[in-house]
Amino acid sequence: MTENIISAEDRFNPDVSLARNDAQHCYELRVGGKVAVRSYFQDKPGHVDFSHTETAEEFKGQGLGKVLAHFALDDVVASGKRIIPHCPFISGYLRQHEGYEQYVDWPEA
């Protein structure tokens, strides 16, 4: 007998979009047109400096910040720039996920 188990994939909302918003200097993850997570940055010659990440209250605890971090970091790497993680959330993500080490310039303490 086969049981139907609801997994995270079954609950995925297809109305999710990711974008870089240069006008507001942030990467955004939207759910149903509403901004759920923003990660702010300064785009400078040769590097992108992440300053802070904000998650809207109604979207906290859903793992959306990690989705945005992955998107934003991949975008920076694809642009040929380096990552400076002043943002505690982005810094934590980088420490927990391999593959970005050669692209990160850690800020001085």
Sequence and secondary structure as in RCSB ss.txt:
>XXXX:A:sequence
MTENIISAEDRFNPDVSLARNDAQHCYELRVGGKVAVRSYFQDKPGHVDFSHTETAEEFKGQGLGKVLAHFALDD
VVASGKRIIPHCPFISGYLRQHEGYEQYVDWPEA
>XXXX:A:secstr
       TGGG  S EEEEEETTTTEEEEEETTEEEEEEEEEEETTEEEEEEEEE GGGTTSSHHHHHHHHHHHH
HHHTT EEEE SHHHHHHHHHSTT GGGB     
